[in-house]
Amino acid sequence: MNVLPRSSDLVSDGVSPPLLELDHVSIRYPTREGLLTAVEDVSFTLSEGERLVLLGPSGCGKSTLLRAVGGFLKPNVGEIRLNGRRVGAPGPDRMTVFQEFDQLLPWHTVLGNVRYALERGKALSRVEAEAVARDWLGRVGLKNFADAYPHTLSGGMKQRVAIARAFALEPTLLLMDEPFAALDALTRRQMQDELLKLCEETGSTALFVTHGIDEAIRVGTRILALTPHPGRLAATFDVPLASRVRGTATFAELEQRIQQSVFADPETEHA
């Protein structure tokens, strides 16, 4: 059995350690019939500046893995390390953008949602937090909606606020749990492009969950394909820059390779 090297071993060898390490992680849930295995023996690393996509069909455990990295779940077996330290609880070094549109505080305006997070998460003064919040709202195209309340926004606009808030806090790791899944196709593509632009401008590191091969190729620099339940690592794919352009031969070739890996089992195609 291959064991991931410890961060201290990598440093002693003169090699920069990965930002995130999952070391033979298994996660099980209690049910009436006993323990249900959601994720089994998953190991991978994530380096600074990467956008790593966890890809697989519904029920393969990708969101479970994301929650574990966020510190909301503890593995039954194995270990998760961020910057060489074991993850045991949520922290400001990880910010999550969820699929749901109700992740904003309804009693705060758009500006208030981002400002409040900065005041609490980075201990900024109200004046400092407001300046940073306005800057990030401008970056996601919501400069003119600073005084609007969440219930007046479209789904795409709410996700823009959530993304602005996450980036404004400058976390070590961004966690994206299918943030565009509930959007229409056109808005989803726009949001993917905006996310890519922000990640490249800031050099942010992201762990992104999706069940869409097209989206995985578009947003990721590397893709980890998981098997159907229980989730195990099926294959890893690097995503060259040229492969991210839809309609090209390189995009189609990578899409086909991933399709064959993720949906190799005939039963999975209908899951």
Disulfide bonds with the S-S distance in Angstrom:
none
